[in-house]
């Protein structure tokens, strides 16, 4: 399969990624969170998944004859912090409102919703290990997603959809979360906002920064549990 065919069938690759996420999450859920070893194993599986997505994004970017640093030519300015705040606040407001609607709840495909995380009886050393791996997953996940959806996929989609690329790109990123901890339908407005801001500013630093802070806020209860253990 040549590169041009891959570009034309980006949606097939996206579906394969979604299926891979389902397989990863089913594996993690099967392992469970009943002890330290199961938590570490599950997080390492997640980490491996994001590493794979990162390498896939890097592979596509290289084959498109672009240098990775090209996407970071626009630095994060003080004025851009307002956009970061807008993305975080607006995104969380939209998500919190939509997640409470009955229609959106029908699409809650979270595999882990009935799973209990083992937090108690951890030693300080065990808590530090899990905390470190969890933060690595958080950081690498953000970078991998942003490089794939903004740096690679956006450019491919823009060749066809032009001014409407942000809609297609936002929807693609939402579909990516179908089997994640996030309700993909409630997350759709946030995805559209990220893609719209990126199309307007072409500054990956804005979306990475906002994405990282947003994920930290979302997973803060779990992170805090390890920090205070």
FENKAZI-V933139 format. One record per helix or strand of 2 or more residues. SS is the DSSP state (h for helix, s for strand). FROM is the first residue (numbers start at 1). LEN is the number of residues. Records with the same first field share a line. If there is no record, write none. Layout:
SS=FROM-LEN + FROM-LEN
This chain:
h=3-6 + 10-22 + 36-28 + 68-5 + 80-19 + 102-4 + 124-53 + 184-18 + 204-15 + 220-8
